[in-house]
Amino acid sequence: MVHEALIGLVFLPLLGACLAVLPGRFGTRLAIVVGLASLPFLLLPVTLSVLREGAWFYTLGGWSAPLGIRLYVDPLALLMLWMVALIGGLAAAHAWHDFRPGTAAGERFWPLWLLLTAAMNGLFLSADLFNLYVCLELVTLAAIPLIAMAGSATAVRAAMRYLLLALLASLAYLLGVALLYNSSGTLDLYLLPDALATAPAPVTAFALALIGTGLLLKGAVFPLHVWLPQAHASAPGPVSAVLSALVVKTAIYLLYRVGLWSLPAGLLADGAMLLFAVLGAGALIYGGVLALLQDRLKLVIAYSTVAQLGYLLLALPLASLAAWQALTYQMLSHGLAKAAMFLAAANILHAIGSDRLSDLERLDQRTPLSLFALAVAGVSIMGLPPSGGFLAKWLLLEAAWRGGQWGLLSVLILGSLLAAAYVFRVLAAALRREDPSEAEDAEGISAIGRRQATYAMLLALLALVTGFAAAPILELMATGIPPTWGAA
Amino acid sequence: MNFGWQALPVYVVLTSVVTGILIFALGEARQRMRTALNLAGALVKLILILVMLLAIQTGASFEFRMPVLPGLDLLLHADRLTMLFATLSALLWLVTTVYAIGYLEQSPNRARFFGFFSLCVAATMGVASAGNLFTFFIFYELLTLATWPLVVHRGTPEAFAAGRLYLTYTLIGGVLVLVGLIWLTALAGSGDFIVGGTLAPIAAGNEAALRGIFVLLMLGFGVKAALLPLHSWLPRAMVAPAPVSALLHAVAVVKAGAFGLVRLIQDVFGFELALALGLTDLLTWLAAATVIYGSVLALRQSDLKRRLAFSTVSQVSYIALGVATGSALATIGGLVHLVHQGMTKITLFFCAGNYAEGLGVHAVEELDGLGQRMPVTSVCFTLGALGMIGVPPLAGFITKWHLGAGAITAGAPWVVAVLAASTLLNAAYFLPLVHRLWFRPLPATMAARELGISGRRLQALVGPTMIVAMLALFAGLLAGTPGSPLFWAQRMIGDPA
């Protein structure tokens, strides 16, 4: 039963993608139910089994590794799958109104969306470098047309740029995988450490460097982030939300898998972690400063993603339980908050026809709920209490303090002050009243607009709730700590 | 976790959160409903607090604990210090709400205003009932967030500039608290607030670290308490509407900072340890300097609200001064001033709001002869001013008497000189105002000026002003009777349970 559920997580969205291609409303609606609404129900038994028995492998078709293909589910994978189900689900609910099933736009949109979901789920479950390559490629190939679907020239240009760089990244990754296979004889992530111990070191190092570069490029890690801001800012609202909350995280997730599960401990691993930390610090500061300089709301949020991805790399050299909990919790809370912000920004753009900061005045009258969602999510992005972002930052700071990492500590603080600056800059722009005597305009929001605002608010509230209900999630994450960081 | 009777402090916080959310949800147009909600929320909270007060008298205790992070709990409880601050806040919130409803009548964005007003009070209640520093920090930051929309409420460039300054100061203050707190947690875990503190057993060998932690936390709380040199945001924040200023100065932000300092000395370090580490001297000197500096600057202000703001800078430091001086009497003086300053200062701000709304008076020079035009407001203002100066038997006198006597028993007679100087300065910047109100002739232009607001609205403003003035008056007059703020402060120090 639980095995079927695990396979269903990948195959039902895939089936949905096929169904969505069928003409007419009915196929698409069925596809959404089969491929998206089913996910939480599939996840429940899987979650229970991981809670009861810990992480486990599932061998597809009974062919055992190294010959066969294995799926692996552990707390980290579970967290990511839940994020796909919840954040992806709410974003899909938001998208329902802009890309109605049965319309021309809807017919193009939903197959891609379902394919993206299937590819992400597959990626989080695969235990095999080649399968991971396929999933990673599918994620990119599904995401790019979704960006271009915004239709504007900027969006198409951004999508093209993303496509070219992503192809480059895939090539680097694939080359690295081929080299690794040649020298170690296995593609299984969790068999690699032993196999690599006997493989020639320079080849391994080169292969891993290629894989790492590919992933950093796909993960938009500073200074390889150049494609991200325009792509995330010009995509349609729900696509932006999923891109920032989930899609870039797929590359970071793989980076964790390769770096923390497959890399034999030693000089190479230490060097890599240090490099990641430096890049993370750069991302946090650079992204923060650039977010502060943007004059469009969606660009501010996109650069904020560049900055926040830095948190996910910064703490890697700490290699402690607290650091692991902090990283995973940051994954979750950033996903929730960022998706809320992008959905809210989409609503604002929709309602007033512009997302220039100079046009945002009196938003508290014009789009109150969306602005509120933006503000509540912003609290989490700033890392202020009460929010999931605060708890993640607290854990990071505490881990950094205990590890005596003063540099890291100051970067973290500087980063959160920058975040406060760019979030409050947006909020100040939204509360402005150009002319104090100006009459109040009635809320010009349709029923659909109100529903779409509710989805943004729900995500923001989830980001707020994660500021309180952390204990069970963190306990689960503690059981999934990477083997190189401590005993599971 | 226990959500029953014991968890009453949670419900006290939640009443304001729920009120705030409902007000946001109602929207701008439904004014009657909003007013009813506002008053109901404030009343329910006050009743809950009175119930808690009575229960604590009979020996009940309240505690709500929820684990948030490994080793860190969200802890809300109700000790005597909590009740002192919470009662003050709940009482003044009710009055300020009534005042604000009258004050903001017909002005835009009232739903937003009252929504954040409620959240602000929720945060204050959380600050009051926080049972450890981690919880305190959560609500302390929440207070920053909830207050900012109130500071920038008018939406003018000036308001946003003040808001930016406010955020810069308070967020950096928040970072200082955060770093101090992380350090403390790494060193000693997260201890609950207990009179006498929890750090004494680990002090040996960690003196330097503890000093560092204390200084970080002191500066962090000092930002909101407007300690020298971290005070400059406060006078600028005067651009906010009068009820916000009143609340900021009397109950919410400034008091949260001062309250943090009290908790820090009494319940985290414990006075003995802070004294042994030489930390109380630091705070005493800083507070004394702020008392004098604030008064001197108040003298120079010609804008009424700015003069009151600098007066707050000075007066709030009495609290830190008393607690840092440390003898029983001085501590009582500091704690009781938490209440006395709140009641007195809110009276003065309401009066300033009345003058501004009624006759458009903002500058000190324009007060001439206003005793004839607005007699009730002027009587209240005079009471407040005399109370601040410390004329017996008003509230300020009770404070200063305890502070002075306490300083002598603590062996710090120089504090008495500070108090004397401050009193002279208080008199120097308040008495001329009183003189102007009653003994200068009313200029013809002012006599001819129409009241800017309707008679009914003026009543809505003057009524709450009278109530707070009475509260301030009785806090001083009846200081010797059971139930007075002084009585509570004495119970707290005399019986350190």
Interface residues (C-beta under 8 A of the other chain):
Chain A: A322 Q325 D364 Q365 P368 F372 V379 L384 P385 P386 F390 L391 W394 L395 L397 E398 W401 R402 L409 I413 S416 L417 A420 F424 A428 L431 R432 R433 P436 E440 E443 G467 F468 A470 A471 L474
Chain B: F24 G27 E28 M66 P67 V68 L69 P70 L74 P108 N109 R112 F137 I138 E141 L142 T144 L145 W148 P149 V152 R154 G155 T156 F160 G163 R164 L167 L171 I172 G174 V175 L178 V179 I182 W183 T185 A186
